Amino acid sequence: MLDIVRDAWERRLRKRRLGVDVNFFDFGGTSRIIAEVRVDLMARLGREIPLVAFYRHQNIRGLARYLASEGDTSSQSGRARRPAPGSRRRAMRGVARGDRTEGGT
């Protein structure tokens, strides 16, 4: 899980070899980038991830640990939970809205 989270962060932050214990915002992360990382991880893991998890777990290690423990529903039901229909589309609209408002008024 650590490598999955690191890959998502590195791709969206356009940085390599991120330390797993450094705060996301110290790398230049923004709320818009969190939304993008969330969409990427939900697609990769095939399940819904609450946005608040990214603010509560602001480093790679913490988020990976959370996703590994909190979100592992595959062992309970025999198959991975899928995101709700339209959730990816809603998340992407949120990212698009962030593009229009970030840094501006």
Secondary structure as GFF3:
##gff-version 3
##sequence-region A 1 105
A	DSSP	alpha_helix	2	13	.	.	.	ID=ss1
A	DSSP	three_ten_helix	24	27	.	.	.	ID=ss2
A	DSSP	alpha_helix	31	45	.	.	.	ID=ss3
A	DSSP	alpha_helix	52	56	.	.	.	ID=ss4
A	DSSP	alpha_helix	60	70	.	.	.	ID=ss5
A	DSSP	alpha_helix	74	77	.	.	.	ID=ss6
A	DSSP	alpha_helix	87	101	.	.	.	ID=ss7
###
